[in-house]
């Protein structure tokens, strides 16, 4: 019957007009429901007339039918059966209809006997009431099923070629909810072909939502091929991170798209699916366990404190600001020399945190301006993220690296002692370990200054400042990092440029890095260099291939990968520890402490003074020679300064 109706609607062109049909007002749905009650009454009357059953006639019949309509209408209003959107009717809507019509039947049934008790005869035949009840519920339910079915058929026909044939991985409640949401999505993006059950012992001859369930006894890609699917939607909430990564890698290897969806319970808007099902980001595939923070420690460190964040407009600095705000600081000073990015950050945050935020434009190389800031706000905690970080640029401009990364850090550290800052946390880099470039060497000199200053002042009575350094590798999505570059190159059609096919890097996400910075600030006793667990190192060429596949393309076929050669100062493998260093554990398994040789502060101060003296008169070569004296393990690679190592 339904198929015949669909064929008829197609031939008449009415199906196409469904595109323009909006949601009916609830009063129209209410009227339609009342009309169905009237129709069921007429059908009941005709049925019983054919059985030669005697009815009341005239005024009693009219009043009786009006009473049926009124009672049903009242219970429709009470149970709000008309408030749902018909094309999106669910099991709950069916239950509402059943409760409403049942309540109306029971009310009329009781009223019938009350009428007989008072007037000596029944207003209705009990059989007529029952038949009317069954007919009314059935027709109301059928009306909703037909509308829902018509729109589902319409949505399956319209734009069929534009849809992605997809299979849902999972058969739990979350997967079923996702499937239901996708089936009602308008306009639909996916044509669902079935479910994959991760339990290989279950019987595969089952179905959900009229879609087959396939056991995961075979490889995922073979199941997708057999169903002629284009994509997999991972909705199984019990899967581990390792399982998810294995699934994604397998699908990408065979050129299937992969989508992820959060738990239904985590959706802010339960009615919107369009922005929930999304392609995997490369950040989702790092393969590390979630970081668990000791929020009590962090809260006691930051709550009701004045916090200074340098480089606040940068990718790391801005995320530190966002996370610090969660711990209710008294004030947070956003220090940066970049006006526009700082302005954008303030616009983002000030609506909710107007009383807390204090933007301050300054260059950390200007000690007089910094002193004005310290005098005015008297910060108690300093997160020092301001730095020049791009290796090739600093190789060309060693003077700038020294002025910002070394002298700027020195200014902030000295002022922190002077103004009795409680905690000073410097954000360093894995490039400071056995540095091969100017940028890494400048950060290593800053590390040495911070650490030696702590141990010097720690012996001074009245000094309270604890200096700590955090060291981690590349941060996914940070300004100028490889992932945004690859994303841009993919959008432009390629090629993706890598410097060497064997180059390997450690990666972590911006939120992860900043969470660990806050944790280190809370647990540090001063003088430590904290190293973060970066997970397994990633081969850049593998990262490039994975990003191409995630974008729906085939590496080297749709988008090329081009090797352009190592950049100045770049090395194949980054390290997190010097060859002579050892590590100590902390209570957080993601953080260890590097035991470095503690330098004599007076000697470091003297060497930095020599650097400062060379700024106005020395050449780049002389500056780098002096840096190599301060950091003996600094060996230049792929650089014009390699000759200095001979």
C-alpha positions as CSV (number, residue, x, y, z in Angstrom):
1,X,0.0,0.0,0.0
2,X,2.8,2.4,1.0
3,X,4.8,1.6,-2.2
4,X,1.7,2.2,-4.3
5,X,1.1,5.6,-2.6
6,X,4.8,6.6,-3.1
7,X,4.6,5.7,-6.8
8,X,1.4,7.7,-7.1
9,X,2.9,10.7,-5.3
10,X,6.0,10.6,-7.5
11,X,4.0,10.5,-10.7
12,X,1.9,13.4,-9.6
13,X,4.9,15.5,-8.6
14,X,3.6,15.9,-5.1
15,X,6.7,14.3,-3.6
16,X,8.8,17.2,-4.9
17,X,6.6,19.7,-3.2
18,X,7.5,18.2,0.2
19,X,10.7,20.2,-0.1
20,X,8.7,23.4,0.5
21,X,6.5,22.1,3.3
22,X,7.3,23.7,6.7
23,X,6.3,22.5,10.2
24,X,2.5,22.8,10.8
25,X,1.4,25.1,13.6
26,X,0.2,23.1,16.6
27,X,-3.4,24.3,16.4
28,X,-3.6,22.8,12.9
29,X,-2.3,19.5,14.2
30,X,-4.9,19.7,17.0
31,X,-7.7,20.3,14.5
32,X,-6.5,17.4,12.3
33,X,-6.5,15.1,15.4
34,X,-10.1,16.2,16.3
35,X,-11.2,15.5,12.7
36,X,-9.7,12.0,13.0
37,X,-11.8,11.5,16.2
38,X,-14.9,12.6,14.2
39,X,-14.0,10.3,11.4
40,X,-13.5,7.3,13.8
41,X,-17.0,8.2,15.2
42,X,-18.6,8.1,11.8
43,X,-16.9,4.8,11.0
44,X,-18.1,3.3,14.3
45,X,-21.6,4.5,13.5
46,X,-21.6,2.9,10.1
47,X,-20.1,-0.4,11.4
48,X,-22.8,-0.7,14.0
49,X,-25.6,0.3,11.7
50,X,-24.6,-2.5,9.4
51,X,-24.9,-4.8,12.4
52,X,-28.5,-3.5,12.9
53,X,-27.6,-2.1,16.3
54,X,-30.0,0.5,17.7
55,X,-28.6,4.0,18.3
56,X,-30.0,7.1,20.0
57,X,-31.2,9.5,17.4
58,X,-31.6,13.3,17.1
59,X,-30.4,15.6,19.8
60,X,-29.0,12.8,22.1
61,X,-26.9,11.4,19.2
62,X,-25.4,14.9,18.3
63,X,-24.7,15.8,21.9
64,X,-23.2,12.4,22.6
65,X,-20.8,12.7,19.7
66,X,-19.9,16.3,20.6
67,X,-19.1,15.0,24.1
68,X,-16.8,12.4,22.6
69,X,-15.0,15.1,20.6
70,X,-14.8,17.5,23.6
71,X,-13.4,14.8,26.0
72,X,-10.8,13.7,23.4
73,X,-9.9,17.3,22.8
74,X,-9.4,18.0,26.5
75,X,-7.1,15.0,26.9
76,X,-5.2,16.0,23.7
77,X,-4.5,19.3,25.4
78,X,-3.7,17.6,28.7
79,X,-1.2,15.2,27.2
80,X,-0.1,17.7,24.5
81,X,-0.3,15.1,21.7
82,X,-0.2,17.8,19.1
83,X,3.0,19.5,20.3
84,X,5.4,17.2,18.5
85,X,6.6,17.6,14.9
86,X,4.7,15.0,13.0
87,X,7.5,14.1,10.6
88,X,9.8,13.5,13.5
89,X,7.3,11.5,15.6
90,X,8.9,9.1,18.1
91,X,7.9,6.3,20.4
92,X,7.1,8.9,23.1
93,X,4.5,10.5,20.7
94,X,2.8,7.1,20.3
95,X,2.7,6.6,24.1
96,X,1.1,10.1,24.5
97,X,-1.6,9.2,21.9
98,X,-2.3,5.9,23.7
99,X,-2.5,7.6,27.1
100,X,-4.8,10.3,25.7
101,X,-7.2,8.1,23.9
102,X,-7.2,5.6,26.8
103,X,-8.0,8.3,29.3
104,X,-10.8,9.6,27.1
105,X,-12.3,6.1,26.8
106,X,-12.1,5.5,30.5
107,X,-13.7,8.9,31.2
108,X,-16.5,8.3,28.8
109,X,-17.0,4.7,30.0
110,X,-17.4,5.9,33.6
111,X,-19.6,8.8,32.5
112,X,-21.8,6.4,30.6
113,X,-22.6,4.5,33.8
114,X,-23.1,7.7,35.7
115,X,-25.6,8.8,33.1
116,X,-27.4,5.4,33.4
117,X,-27.5,5.8,37.2
118,X,-29.1,9.2,37.0
119,X,-31.4,8.9,33.9
120,X,-32.0,5.2,33.6
121,X,-30.3,4.6,30.2
122,X,-26.8,4.7,28.8
123,X,-25.7,7.6,26.6
124,X,-23.5,5.3,24.6
125,X,-23.2,1.6,23.7
126,X,-20.1,0.3,25.5
127,X,-19.2,-1.6,22.4
128,X,-19.4,1.6,20.4
129,X,-17.2,3.4,22.9
130,X,-14.6,0.6,22.6
131,X,-14.6,0.5,18.8
132,X,-14.4,4.3,18.7
133,X,-11.4,4.2,21.0
134,X,-9.6,1.5,19.0
135,X,-10.3,3.3,15.7
136,X,-9.3,6.8,17.1
137,X,-6.0,5.6,18.4
138,X,-5.2,3.5,15.2
139,X,-6.1,6.4,12.9
140,X,-4.2,9.0,14.9
141,X,-1.2,6.7,15.0
142,X,-1.5,5.8,11.4
143,X,-1.6,9.5,10.4
144,X,1.7,10.1,12.1
145,X,3.3,7.0,10.6
146,X,2.2,7.9,7.1
147,X,3.5,11.5,7.4
148,X,6.8,10.2,8.9
149,X,7.1,7.6,6.2
150,X,6.4,10.0,3.4
151,X,9.1,12.4,4.6
152,X,11.6,9.5,5.1
153,X,10.9,8.3,1.6
154,X,11.2,11.9,0.3
155,X,14.5,12.4,2.0
156,X,15.8,9.1,0.7
157,X,14.9,10.0,-2.8
158,X,15.9,13.7,-2.9
159,X,19.6,14.4,-3.4
160,X,20.3,10.6,-3.2
161,X,23.5,11.0,-5.3
162,X,24.9,13.7,-2.9
163,X,24.6,11.4,0.1
164,X,27.4,9.5,1.7
165,X,26.8,5.7,2.0
166,X,27.8,5.1,5.6
167,X,27.9,2.3,8.2
168,X,27.6,2.9,11.9
169,X,30.2,1.2,14.1
170,X,28.3,0.2,17.3
171,X,24.9,-1.2,18.3
172,X,24.7,0.4,21.8
173,X,22.2,3.0,22.9
174,X,24.4,5.8,21.7
175,X,24.8,4.3,18.2
176,X,21.1,3.8,17.9
177,X,20.4,7.4,19.0
178,X,22.9,8.6,16.4
179,X,21.3,6.6,13.7
180,X,17.9,7.9,14.6
181,X,19.2,11.5,14.5
182,X,20.9,10.9,11.2
183,X,17.7,9.4,9.7
184,X,15.8,12.6,10.6
185,X,18.5,15.0,9.6
186,X,17.4,17.6,7.0
187,X,18.9,17.8,4.6
188,X,20.3,14.3,5.0
189,X,24.0,13.8,4.5
190,X,24.2,10.1,5.1
191,X,22.5,7.0,3.6
192,X,22.8,4.5,6.4
193,X,23.4,0.9,5.2
194,X,23.8,-1.0,8.5
195,X,25.5,-1.4,11.9
196,X,28.7,-3.2,12.8
197,X,28.5,-5.1,16.1
198,X,31.9,-5.2,17.8
199,X,30.9,-8.3,19.7
200,X,31.9,-11.1,17.2
201,X,29.9,-13.8,19.1
202,X,26.5,-12.2,18.5
203,X,24.2,-13.6,15.8
204,X,24.5,-11.5,12.7
205,X,21.0,-12.3,11.4
206,X,19.5,-9.3,13.3
207,X,18.5,-5.8,12.4
208,X,18.2,-2.4,14.0
209,X,15.9,0.4,12.6
210,X,15.3,-1.9,9.6
211,X,19.1,-2.0,8.9
212,X,21.3,-5.1,9.1
213,X,23.7,-5.8,11.9
214,X,27.0,-7.3,10.8
215,X,29.4,-9.0,13.2
216,X,32.9,-7.6,13.4
217,X,34.4,-11.0,12.7
218,X,35.9,-9.7,9.4
219,X,38.1,-6.8,8.7
220,X,36.2,-3.5,8.8
221,X,37.2,-2.5,5.3
222,X,35.8,-5.8,3.9
223,X,32.5,-5.2,5.6
224,X,32.4,-1.6,4.1
225,X,33.2,-3.0,0.7
226,X,30.5,-5.7,0.9
227,X,27.9,-3.1,1.8
228,X,29.2,-0.7,-0.9
229,X,29.8,2.0,1.8
230,X,31.9,5.1,1.4
231,X,32.3,5.9,5.1
232,X,32.3,4.6,8.7
233,X,30.7,6.5,11.6
234,X,32.2,5.5,14.9
235,X,29.5,5.8,17.6
236,X,30.4,2.9,19.9
237,X,31.0,4.6,23.3
238,X,32.9,1.7,24.8
239,X,35.8,1.8,22.3
240,X,39.2,2.7,23.7
241,X,41.4,5.3,22.1
242,X,43.7,2.5,20.7
243,X,40.7,0.7,19.1
244,X,39.5,4.0,17.5
245,X,42.9,4.8,16.1
246,X,43.2,1.2,14.7
247,X,39.8,1.6,13.0
248,X,40.6,5.0,11.6
249,X,44.0,3.8,10.2
250,X,42.4,0.8,8.6
251,X,39.7,2.8,7.0
252,X,42.1,5.5,5.7
253,X,44.4,2.9,4.4
254,X,41.6,1.6,2.1
255,X,40.3,5.1,1.3
256,X,37.2,5.0,3.3
257,X,36.1,8.2,5.1
258,X,35.8,8.1,8.9
259,X,33.5,10.2,11.1
260,X,33.2,10.6,14.8
261,X,30.3,11.7,17.0
262,X,30.4,12.6,20.7
263,X,28.1,10.8,23.2
264,X,24.5,11.9,22.8
265,X,24.5,12.9,26.5
266,X,27.3,15.4,25.8
267,X,25.3,17.3,23.2
268,X,24.4,20.8,24.2
269,X,21.5,20.9,21.6
270,X,19.9,17.5,21.5
271,X,18.0,18.4,18.3
272,X,21.0,19.3,16.1
273,X,23.0,16.5,14.5
274,X,24.6,18.5,11.6
275,X,27.5,19.8,13.6
276,X,28.0,16.7,15.8
277,X,29.0,14.1,13.2
278,X,32.4,15.3,11.9
279,X,35.6,14.1,10.3
280,X,38.4,13.1,12.6
281,X,40.9,15.8,13.4
282,X,44.5,14.8,13.5
283,X,44.4,15.8,17.2
284,X,42.0,12.9,17.8
285,X,44.6,10.4,16.7
286,X,47.6,11.0,18.9
287,X,46.9,7.9,20.9
288,X,47.5,9.1,24.4
289,X,45.3,8.6,27.4
290,X,43.4,11.7,28.6
291,X,45.3,13.9,31.0
292,X,43.9,13.9,34.6
293,X,44.7,17.1,36.4
294,X,45.0,17.6,40.2
295,X,42.6,20.5,40.2
296,X,42.9,21.0,43.9
297,X,46.6,21.9,43.7
298,X,46.0,24.1,40.7
299,X,43.1,25.9,42.3
300,X,45.1,26.7,45.5
301,X,47.9,28.1,43.2
302,X,45.7,30.3,41.1
303,X,42.5,31.1,42.9
304,X,42.2,34.7,43.9
305,X,45.7,35.4,42.6
306,X,46.9,38.0,40.2
307,X,48.3,36.1,37.2
308,X,50.6,37.5,34.5
309,X,50.7,35.7,31.1
310,X,53.3,36.9,28.7
311,X,52.8,36.2,25.0
312,X,49.1,36.0,25.9
313,X,47.9,36.5,22.3
314,X,49.8,33.5,21.0
315,X,48.4,30.0,20.6
316,X,50.0,28.7,23.9
317,X,49.6,31.9,25.9
318,X,45.9,32.4,24.9
319,X,45.1,28.8,25.9
320,X,46.8,29.3,29.3
321,X,44.7,32.4,29.8
322,X,41.5,30.4,29.1
323,X,42.4,27.6,31.4
324,X,43.6,30.0,34.2
325,X,40.2,31.7,34.1
326,X,38.5,28.5,35.1
327,X,40.3,28.7,38.5
328,X,38.9,32.2,39.4
329,X,42.0,34.4,39.6
330,X,41.7,37.9,41.1
331,X,43.2,39.4,37.9
332,X,44.8,38.1,34.8
333,X,47.2,40.4,33.0
334,X,47.5,39.7,29.2
335,X,50.9,40.9,28.1
336,X,51.7,40.9,24.4
337,X,53.3,43.2,21.8
338,X,50.9,42.1,19.0
339,X,48.0,44.6,19.2
340,X,45.5,43.0,16.9
341,X,45.7,39.4,18.2
342,X,45.5,40.7,21.8
343,X,42.5,42.8,20.9
344,X,40.8,39.7,19.4
345,X,41.5,37.7,22.5
346,X,40.1,40.4,24.8
347,X,36.9,40.6,22.7
348,X,36.6,36.8,23.0
349,X,36.9,36.8,26.8
350,X,35.8,40.1,28.2
351,X,32.0,39.4,27.9
352,X,32.3,36.8,30.7
353,X,35.4,38.0,32.5
354,X,35.4,41.8,32.2
355,X,36.3,42.4,35.9
356,X,39.3,40.0,35.7
357,X,41.0,40.8,32.4
358,X,43.7,43.5,32.1
359,X,45.3,43.7,28.6
360,X,48.8,45.3,28.5
361,X,50.7,46.0,25.3
362,X,54.5,45.9,25.8
363,X,57.7,44.3,24.6
364,X,59.4,42.1,27.2
365,X,62.8,43.5,26.0
366,X,61.8,46.9,27.5
367,X,62.5,46.5,31.2
368,X,61.2,50.0,32.2
369,X,57.7,49.3,30.7
370,X,57.7,45.9,32.4
371,X,58.6,47.5,35.7
372,X,55.5,49.8,35.3
373,X,53.4,46.7,34.9
374,X,54.9,45.0,38.0
375,X,54.5,48.1,40.1
376,X,50.8,48.6,39.0
377,X,49.5,45.0,39.2
378,X,52.0,43.2,41.5
379,X,51.5,39.7,39.9
380,X,51.8,36.7,42.1
381,X,52.1,34.0,39.4
382,X,53.8,34.5,36.1
383,X,53.5,32.2,33.0
384,X,56.2,33.3,30.6
385,X,55.1,32.1,27.0
386,X,56.5,35.1,25.1
387,X,59.2,34.0,22.7
388,X,60.4,33.9,19.1
389,X,60.0,30.3,18.1
390,X,60.4,29.9,14.3
391,X,63.7,28.1,13.7
392,X,64.6,29.3,10.2
393,X,63.7,32.9,11.0
394,X,65.9,33.0,14.1
395,X,68.7,31.4,12.2
396,X,68.7,34.5,10.0
397,X,68.1,36.8,13.0
398,X,70.1,35.6,16.0
399,X,70.1,39.1,17.5
400,X,66.3,39.1,17.8
401,X,66.4,35.6,19.4
402,X,68.8,36.8,22.0
403,X,67.0,40.0,22.8
404,X,63.6,38.4,23.2
405,X,64.3,34.8,24.4
406,X,67.3,35.5,26.6
407,X,67.2,39.2,27.6
408,X,63.4,39.4,27.8
409,X,63.3,36.3,30.1
410,X,66.1,37.9,32.2
411,X,64.1,41.1,32.7
412,X,60.9,39.2,33.7
413,X,62.9,36.9,36.1
414,X,64.7,39.7,37.8
415,X,61.5,41.7,38.3
416,X,59.8,38.6,39.7
417,X,62.5,38.5,42.4
418,X,62.2,42.2,43.0
419,X,58.4,42.2,43.3
420,X,58.2,38.9,45.2
421,X,56.3,36.8,42.6
422,X,55.4,33.5,44.2
423,X,55.7,31.3,41.1
424,X,57.4,31.9,37.7
425,X,56.9,29.3,35.0
426,X,58.8,29.5,31.7
427,X,57.5,27.8,28.6
428,X,60.5,26.2,26.9
429,X,60.9,23.7,24.0
430,X,62.5,20.3,23.2
431,X,64.7,22.3,20.7
432,X,66.6,23.5,23.8
433,X,68.0,20.0,24.2
434,X,71.3,19.5,22.4
435,X,70.3,22.5,20.3
436,X,71.1,22.6,16.6
437,X,69.9,26.1,15.9
438,X,69.9,29.6,17.3
439,X,66.3,29.4,18.6
440,X,66.9,26.3,20.6
441,X,70.2,27.7,22.0
442,X,68.5,30.9,23.0
443,X,65.9,29.0,25.0
444,X,68.6,26.8,26.6
445,X,70.4,29.9,27.8
446,X,67.1,31.2,29.2
447,X,66.6,27.8,31.0
448,X,70.1,28.0,32.5
449,X,69.5,31.6,33.7
450,X,66.1,30.7,35.3
451,X,67.4,27.6,37.0
452,X,70.6,29.1,38.3
453,X,68.7,32.2,39.5
454,X,66.4,30.0,41.6
455,X,69.2,28.2,43.3
456,X,71.0,31.5,44.0
457,X,68.0,33.3,45.4
458,X,66.8,30.2,47.3
459,X,69.7,30.7,49.6
460,X,68.8,34.4,50.2
461,X,66.6,35.1,53.2
462,X,63.3,36.7,52.3
463,X,63.2,35.4,48.7
464,X,60.0,33.6,47.9
465,X,60.0,33.2,44.1
466,X,60.0,29.6,42.8
467,X,61.3,29.4,39.2
468,X,60.2,26.4,37.0
469,X,60.7,25.5,33.4
470,X,58.4,23.4,31.3
471,X,59.7,21.7,28.2
472,X,57.7,20.1,25.4
473,X,57.7,19.5,21.7
474,X,55.6,20.6,18.8
475,X,52.0,21.7,19.5
476,X,49.4,20.8,17.0
477,X,47.5,23.8,15.6
478,X,49.8,26.4,17.1
479,X,50.6,29.5,15.0
480,X,53.0,28.5,12.2
481,X,53.0,24.8,13.1
482,X,52.9,22.0,10.5
483,X,49.2,21.0,10.8
484,X,47.8,24.4,9.8
485,X,50.3,24.5,6.9
486,X,49.3,21.1,5.7
487,X,45.6,22.0,6.0
488,X,46.2,25.1,3.9
489,X,48.2,23.1,1.3
490,X,45.4,20.5,1.1
491,X,42.8,23.2,0.5
492,X,45.0,24.5,-2.3
493,X,45.2,21.1,-3.9
494,X,48.8,20.4,-2.8
495,X,51.6,19.6,-2.9
496,X,52.3,19.1,0.8
497,X,55.9,20.1,1.5
498,X,58.0,18.2,4.0
499,X,61.7,18.8,4.6
500,X,62.9,15.2,4.8
501,X,61.2,11.8,4.4
502,X,62.7,10.5,7.7
503,X,62.1,13.6,9.8
504,X,60.3,12.8,13.1
505,X,58.7,15.0,15.7
506,X,56.9,14.8,19.0
507,X,53.4,16.3,19.1
508,X,50.7,17.2,21.6
509,X,47.6,19.4,21.5
510,X,47.5,23.0,22.7
511,X,45.0,22.2,25.6
512,X,47.1,19.2,26.7
513,X,50.3,21.3,26.8
514,X,48.6,24.1,28.7
515,X,47.0,21.7,31.2
516,X,50.4,20.3,32.0
517,X,51.9,23.8,32.4
518,X,49.3,24.6,35.0
519,X,50.0,21.2,36.8
520,X,53.7,21.9,36.8
521,X,53.1,25.3,38.2
522,X,51.2,23.8,41.1
523,X,53.5,20.9,42.0
524,X,56.9,22.7,41.5
525,X,59.1,23.4,44.4
526,X,61.4,25.6,42.3
527,X,64.4,24.9,40.1
528,X,62.9,22.1,38.2
529,X,62.8,21.5,34.4
530,X,59.6,19.7,33.8
531,X,59.3,17.4,30.7
532,X,56.0,16.4,29.4
533,X,55.0,13.0,28.0
534,X,54.7,13.6,24.3
535,X,53.6,10.1,23.4
536,X,55.2,8.3,20.5
537,X,57.1,10.4,18.0
538,X,55.4,10.9,14.6
539,X,57.0,10.6,11.2
540,X,56.0,13.8,9.4
541,X,55.5,12.0,6.1
542,X,53.0,9.7,7.8
543,X,51.3,12.7,9.3
544,X,51.0,14.3,5.8
545,X,49.5,11.1,4.3
546,X,47.0,10.7,7.2
547,X,45.8,14.3,6.8
548,X,45.4,13.9,3.1
549,X,43.3,10.7,3.7
550,X,41.3,12.4,6.4
551,X,40.4,15.2,3.9
552,X,39.1,12.5,1.6
553,X,42.0,12.3,-0.9
554,X,44.5,9.7,-1.9
555,X,48.2,10.6,-1.2
556,X,50.4,11.0,-4.3
557,X,47.4,10.4,-6.5
558,X,45.1,13.3,-5.7
559,X,47.6,15.3,-3.7
560,X,51.3,15.1,-4.0
561,X,53.9,15.2,-1.2
562,X,57.1,17.1,-2.1
563,X,60.4,16.8,-0.2
564,X,62.1,20.3,-0.1
565,X,65.2,19.6,2.1
566,X,66.0,20.4,5.7
567,X,65.7,24.0,6.7
568,X,68.5,25.9,8.4
569,X,69.0,24.7,11.9
570,X,66.6,21.8,11.5
571,X,67.5,18.2,12.7
572,X,65.8,14.9,11.9
573,X,65.1,13.9,15.5
574,X,64.2,16.1,18.4
575,X,65.1,15.1,22.0
576,X,63.6,15.7,25.3
577,X,66.7,15.1,27.4
578,X,70.4,15.9,27.2
579,X,72.7,12.8,27.0
580,X,73.9,13.3,30.6
581,X,70.4,14.1,32.1
582,X,68.4,11.8,34.3
583,X,64.7,12.0,35.2
584,X,62.7,11.9,38.4
585,X,59.0,11.0,38.4
586,X,56.2,13.2,39.8
587,X,52.7,12.2,41.0
588,X,51.5,12.9,37.5
589,X,52.7,10.1,35.1
590,X,52.6,12.7,32.2
591,X,55.3,14.9,33.9
592,X,58.9,14.0,34.8
593,X,61.7,16.2,36.1
594,X,64.9,16.5,34.2
595,X,68.0,16.5,36.4
596,X,70.3,18.9,34.6
597,X,73.6,20.2,35.8
598,X,73.0,23.4,37.9
599,X,75.1,26.2,36.4
600,X,76.8,28.9,38.5
601,X,74.6,32.0,38.2
602,X,77.4,34.5,38.3
603,X,79.1,32.7,35.4
604,X,75.8,32.6,33.4
605,X,75.2,36.3,34.2
606,X,78.7,37.1,32.9
607,X,78.2,35.2,29.7
608,X,74.9,36.9,29.1
609,X,76.5,40.3,29.7
610,X,79.0,39.5,27.0
611,X,76.1,38.7,24.7
612,X,74.5,42.0,25.5
613,X,77.7,43.8,24.9
614,X,77.9,42.2,21.4
615,X,74.4,43.3,20.5
616,X,75.4,46.9,19.5
617,X,78.8,46.1,18.0
618,X,79.0,42.4,17.1
619,X,78.1,40.5,14.0
620,X,75.7,37.6,13.9
621,X,78.7,35.2,13.7
622,X,80.1,36.7,16.9
623,X,76.7,36.5,18.7
624,X,76.4,32.8,17.8
625,X,80.0,32.1,18.8
626,X,79.2,33.5,22.2
627,X,76.0,31.4,22.4
628,X,78.1,28.3,21.8
629,X,80.3,29.3,24.7
630,X,77.3,29.5,27.0
631,X,75.8,26.2,25.6
632,X,78.7,23.9,24.7
633,X,76.4,21.2,23.4
634,X,75.0,23.6,20.7
635,X,76.1,22.1,17.4
636,X,74.7,23.9,14.3
637,X,73.0,21.8,11.6
638,X,72.1,22.8,8.0
639,X,73.3,26.3,8.9
640,X,75.8,28.9,7.9
641,X,77.1,28.7,11.5
642,X,78.3,25.0,11.1
643,X,81.8,26.3,10.4
644,X,82.0,27.7,13.9
645,X,81.9,24.2,15.3
646,X,85.1,23.3,13.6
